[in-house]
């Protein structure tokens, strides 16, 4: 009787050990598969982020600044755009994506960096279809291309926009707007829940554009601008990213001022033609490198206007 009890006890321990070992092995297998899937998803997220960066290339150095392009993703995607203004000479544009699979969002891949891109977008922009268009940023020579990214889910209603802005937006929409259209210039056409961009008064304004004082009021914060390129940047972005990208653009302006000074010296040595821009380019460089925030834009634009005017006068030895 005792023997049977001992045998039964040994048998029970054997099975308990086997069950525990099986559970542990099953746990390791599930953990391994999950880990592999997460790595694969993060890898796919990184590839998608890189692809988005590459797809913006045709928008740069393009003469068709009022033409939009659409990019699509196979699944619901969140695009996170970021700005770093401390690394390298011109800082970095970062792109990171998170994609929805099996009704769950991935944790997001690594940030993919681009030193020569300036993207302005809601953070994150979410959807499967995204519109992009660009405008050149000049101060007074071309510094870079500003790229604007919006999800087709986000409907923008531009209320009382000035004629030039209204025409430009309508040229982006085209004669026969698609079902994915997200820009509207006629209040009657604006879908319910639109993001209202008001230029002159208006009700239920999410974003206010003050053309007289040249600032965009968004989320209770003011972003100052000069020119339409920066106005769009402020509308589609947030204050932190907007100010950071401005800082990057100013760093590039300072470097380009040096390049044009060298060009001026070269032209003078070879042809004797003096552009007379040396002092003004030094002033532009110093002002750009000591740029504070968007409230100081009017100062640097005043200097840039002087530089551009002098360059036009010296037409025989123009630098750009």
C-alpha positions as CSV (number, residue, x, y, z in Angstrom):
1,X,0.0,0.0,0.0
2,X,2.8,2.3,0.9
3,X,4.6,1.4,-2.2
4,X,1.7,2.3,-4.4
5,X,1.4,5.6,-2.7
6,X,5.0,6.3,-3.3
7,X,4.7,5.3,-6.9
8,X,1.7,7.5,-7.3
9,X,3.6,10.4,-5.7
10,X,6.6,9.9,-8.0
11,X,4.2,9.7,-11.0
12,X,2.5,13.0,-9.9
13,X,5.8,14.8,-9.6
14,X,6.9,13.6,-13.0
15,X,3.8,15.0,-14.6
16,X,3.9,18.2,-12.7
17,X,7.5,18.7,-13.8
18,X,6.6,17.9,-17.4
19,X,3.6,20.4,-17.4
20,X,5.8,23.2,-15.9
21,X,8.5,22.5,-18.4
22,X,6.0,22.5,-21.2
23,X,4.5,25.8,-20.1
24,X,8.0,27.3,-19.9
25,X,8.9,26.1,-23.4
26,X,5.5,27.3,-24.7
27,X,6.1,30.7,-23.0
28,X,9.6,30.9,-24.6
29,X,8.1,30.0,-28.0
30,X,5.4,32.7,-27.7
31,X,7.9,35.2,-26.5
32,X,10.2,34.5,-29.3
33,X,7.5,34.7,-32.0
34,X,6.2,37.9,-30.4
35,X,9.7,39.4,-30.3
36,X,10.3,38.4,-33.9
37,X,7.0,39.9,-35.0
38,X,7.8,43.2,-33.1
39,X,11.3,43.3,-34.7
40,X,9.7,42.7,-38.1
41,X,7.0,45.3,-37.5
42,X,9.6,47.9,-36.4
43,X,11.7,47.1,-39.4
44,X,8.7,47.6,-41.7
45,X,7.9,50.9,-39.9
46,X,11.5,52.1,-40.5
47,X,11.3,51.1,-44.2
48,X,8.0,52.9,-44.6
49,X,9.5,56.0,-42.9
50,X,12.4,55.9,-45.3
51,X,10.1,55.5,-48.2
52,X,8.1,58.5,-47.2
53,X,11.3,60.6,-47.1
54,X,12.3,59.3,-50.5
55,X,8.9,60.0,-52.0
56,X,9.2,63.7,-51.0
57,X,12.3,64.1,-53.3
58,X,10.2,65.0,-56.4
59,X,8.7,67.9,-54.5
60,X,12.1,69.5,-54.0
61,X,13.6,71.7,-56.6
62,X,10.3,71.5,-58.5
63,X,8.9,74.4,-60.5
64,X,5.4,73.0,-60.0
65,X,5.0,74.4,-56.5
66,X,1.2,74.3,-56.6
67,X,0.9,70.7,-57.5
68,X,0.1,68.1,-54.9
69,X,1.0,64.4,-54.8
70,X,-0.6,61.6,-52.8
71,X,1.2,58.8,-51.0
72,X,-0.7,55.7,-49.8
73,X,0.1,53.0,-47.3
74,X,-1.4,49.5,-47.3
75,X,-2.6,49.8,-43.7
76,X,-3.6,52.6,-41.3
77,X,-0.5,54.6,-40.5
78,X,0.6,57.3,-38.2
79,X,3.4,59.5,-39.5
80,X,5.4,61.3,-36.8
81,X,7.6,64.2,-38.1
82,X,10.2,65.7,-35.9
83,X,12.9,68.3,-35.9
84,X,16.4,68.3,-34.4
85,X,18.3,71.6,-34.6
86,X,21.4,70.6,-32.6
87,X,22.9,67.9,-34.8
88,X,25.1,68.7,-37.8
89,X,25.4,72.0,-39.6
90,X,21.7,72.2,-40.5
91,X,20.0,69.9,-38.0
92,X,17.8,67.1,-39.1
93,X,14.3,66.2,-40.2
94,X,13.1,63.0,-38.6
95,X,10.3,60.7,-39.7
96,X,8.9,57.8,-37.7
97,X,5.8,55.7,-38.5
98,X,3.5,53.4,-36.5
99,X,1.2,51.0,-38.4
100,X,-2.0,49.3,-37.4
101,X,-2.0,45.5,-37.8
102,X,-4.4,43.0,-36.1
103,X,-6.2,46.1,-34.7
104,X,-3.1,47.1,-32.8
105,X,-0.6,49.9,-33.4
106,X,3.0,49.1,-33.6
107,X,5.4,50.7,-31.1
108,X,6.9,52.6,-34.0
109,X,10.3,52.1,-35.7
110,X,13.4,54.1,-35.3
111,X,13.5,57.8,-36.3
112,X,14.8,58.1,-39.9
113,X,16.8,61.3,-40.3
114,X,17.2,63.6,-43.3
115,X,19.5,66.7,-43.1
116,X,18.0,68.5,-46.1
117,X,14.2,68.2,-45.6
118,X,11.8,70.5,-44.0
119,X,8.4,68.9,-43.4
120,X,5.4,70.6,-41.7
121,X,2.6,68.4,-40.5
122,X,0.2,67.6,-37.7
123,X,1.9,65.2,-35.3
124,X,1.0,62.5,-35.9
125,X,-0.8,62.6,-39.3
126,X,-3.0,59.5,-39.3
127,X,-4.6,57.6,-42.2
128,X,-3.9,55.5,-45.3
129,X,-3.7,58.4,-47.8
130,X,-1.7,61.5,-47.4
131,X,-1.3,64.7,-49.6
132,X,2.0,66.5,-50.0
133,X,2.8,69.8,-51.7
134,X,5.7,72.2,-51.4
135,X,6.8,75.8,-51.7
136,X,10.3,77.3,-52.0
137,X,11.7,79.2,-49.0
138,X,13.8,82.2,-50.2
139,X,15.8,84.7,-48.1
140,X,16.4,86.2,-50.7
141,X,18.1,83.4,-52.5
142,X,16.6,79.9,-52.3
143,X,17.3,78.2,-49.0
144,X,15.2,75.1,-49.3
145,X,11.8,73.6,-50.1
146,X,9.1,73.5,-47.4
147,X,7.0,70.4,-47.7
148,X,3.5,70.2,-46.2
149,X,2.0,66.8,-45.4
150,X,-1.7,66.3,-44.5
151,X,-3.9,63.2,-44.0
152,X,-7.0,63.0,-46.2
153,X,-8.8,62.4,-42.9
154,X,-8.1,65.9,-41.8
155,X,-10.5,68.3,-43.6
156,X,-9.3,71.9,-43.8
157,X,-11.9,74.7,-44.4
158,X,-10.2,77.9,-45.5
159,X,-12.7,80.7,-44.6
160,X,-12.4,84.1,-46.2
161,X,-9.0,83.4,-47.6
162,X,-7.4,86.2,-49.7
163,X,-7.8,85.8,-53.5
164,X,-4.2,84.7,-54.1
165,X,-4.4,82.0,-51.4
166,X,-7.9,80.9,-52.5
167,X,-6.7,80.5,-56.1
168,X,-3.6,78.6,-55.0
169,X,-5.6,76.2,-52.9
170,X,-8.2,75.7,-55.7
171,X,-5.3,74.9,-58.1
172,X,-4.2,72.2,-55.6
173,X,-7.7,70.8,-55.5
174,X,-8.1,70.7,-59.3
175,X,-11.2,70.9,-61.4
176,X,-12.6,67.6,-60.3
177,X,-11.8,67.0,-56.7
178,X,-11.4,63.4,-55.6
179,X,-13.3,61.7,-52.8
180,X,-10.2,62.0,-50.7
181,X,-10.2,65.8,-51.0
182,X,-9.3,67.6,-47.7
183,X,-9.0,71.3,-48.7
184,X,-12.1,73.4,-49.1
185,X,-12.5,77.1,-49.9
186,X,-16.3,77.4,-49.8
187,X,-17.8,77.2,-46.4
188,X,-20.9,75.5,-47.7
189,X,-18.8,72.6,-49.0
190,X,-16.9,72.1,-45.7
191,X,-17.7,68.8,-44.1
192,X,-18.8,68.6,-40.5
193,X,-15.9,68.5,-38.1
194,X,-13.6,70.4,-40.5
195,X,-10.5,72.2,-39.2
196,X,-11.6,75.8,-39.7
197,X,-8.8,78.2,-40.9
198,X,-10.1,81.7,-40.6
199,X,-8.4,84.7,-42.3
200,X,-10.9,87.5,-41.6
201,X,-13.1,86.9,-38.5
202,X,-15.4,83.9,-38.7
203,X,-16.9,81.5,-36.2
204,X,-15.6,78.3,-34.7
205,X,-12.1,79.1,-35.8
206,X,-9.5,76.4,-35.0
207,X,-6.7,78.3,-36.6
208,X,-6.6,82.1,-37.1
209,X,-4.4,83.8,-39.7
210,X,-3.7,87.5,-39.0
211,X,-2.4,88.9,-42.3
212,X,-1.8,92.4,-40.9
213,X,0.4,91.4,-38.0
214,X,1.6,88.3,-39.9
215,X,1.0,85.5,-37.4
216,X,-0.9,82.3,-37.2
217,X,-2.8,81.6,-33.9
218,X,-3.1,77.9,-33.3
219,X,-3.8,76.1,-30.1
220,X,-3.5,79.4,-28.3
221,X,0.1,80.0,-29.6
222,X,1.3,82.5,-32.1
223,X,3.6,81.6,-34.9
224,X,4.9,84.6,-36.9
225,X,5.5,84.3,-40.6
226,X,6.7,86.2,-43.7
227,X,5.4,85.1,-47.0
228,X,3.0,82.3,-48.0
229,X,5.5,79.5,-47.6
230,X,5.9,80.1,-43.9
231,X,2.1,80.8,-43.5
232,X,1.3,77.3,-44.7
233,X,4.0,75.9,-42.5
234,X,2.4,77.5,-39.4
235,X,-1.1,76.3,-40.4
236,X,-0.1,72.6,-40.9
237,X,2.5,72.4,-38.1
238,X,2.8,73.0,-34.3
239,X,4.8,75.7,-32.6
240,X,7.7,73.6,-31.4
241,X,8.3,72.0,-34.8
242,X,7.7,75.3,-36.6
243,X,10.3,77.2,-34.5
244,X,12.8,74.4,-34.8
245,X,12.5,74.2,-38.6
246,X,12.9,78.0,-38.8
247,X,16.1,77.7,-36.8
248,X,17.4,75.0,-39.2
249,X,16.5,77.2,-42.2
250,X,18.4,80.1,-40.6
251,X,21.5,78.0,-40.1
252,X,21.4,77.1,-43.8
253,X,20.9,80.8,-44.7
254,X,24.1,81.7,-42.8
255,X,26.1,79.0,-44.7
256,X,24.7,80.1,-48.0
257,X,25.5,83.7,-47.3
258,X,29.2,82.6,-47.0
259,X,29.0,80.7,-50.2
260,X,27.6,83.7,-52.1
261,X,30.3,85.9,-50.5
262,X,32.9,83.6,-51.9
263,X,31.2,83.6,-55.3
264,X,31.2,87.5,-55.2
265,X,35.0,87.5,-54.5
266,X,35.6,84.9,-57.3
267,X,33.5,87.0,-59.8
268,X,35.4,90.1,-58.9
269,X,38.8,88.5,-59.2
270,X,38.0,87.0,-62.6
271,X,36.0,89.8,-64.2
272,X,36.5,92.9,-62.0
273,X,32.7,93.0,-61.5
274,X,31.9,94.0,-57.9
275,X,28.4,93.1,-56.7
276,X,28.8,95.4,-53.7
277,X,27.1,92.7,-51.5
278,X,30.0,91.8,-49.2
279,X,28.9,93.8,-46.2
280,X,25.2,93.0,-46.6
281,X,25.9,89.3,-46.9
282,X,28.0,89.4,-43.7
283,X,25.1,91.2,-42.0
284,X,22.6,88.6,-43.3
285,X,24.9,85.7,-42.1
286,X,25.3,87.2,-38.6
287,X,21.6,87.9,-38.2
288,X,20.6,84.4,-39.4
289,X,23.1,82.7,-37.1
290,X,21.9,84.7,-34.1
291,X,18.2,84.2,-35.0
292,X,16.0,83.9,-31.9
293,X,12.4,82.9,-32.9
294,X,9.7,83.7,-35.4
295,X,9.1,87.1,-33.7
296,X,12.4,88.2,-35.2
297,X,11.5,87.3,-38.8
298,X,10.7,90.9,-39.8
299,X,14.3,91.9,-39.0
300,X,16.0,89.3,-41.1
301,X,13.5,89.8,-43.9
302,X,14.3,93.5,-44.0
303,X,18.0,92.7,-44.4
304,X,17.2,90.1,-47.0
305,X,15.1,92.6,-49.0
306,X,18.1,95.0,-49.0
307,X,20.4,92.2,-50.3
308,X,17.9,91.2,-53.0
309,X,17.5,94.8,-54.1
310,X,21.2,95.4,-54.4
311,X,21.7,92.1,-56.2
312,X,19.1,93.2,-58.8
313,X,20.8,96.6,-59.2
314,X,24.1,95.0,-59.9
315,X,22.6,93.1,-62.8
316,X,25.9,92.7,-64.6
317,X,27.4,90.6,-61.8
318,X,24.3,89.1,-60.1
319,X,25.0,86.3,-57.8
320,X,21.7,84.5,-58.1
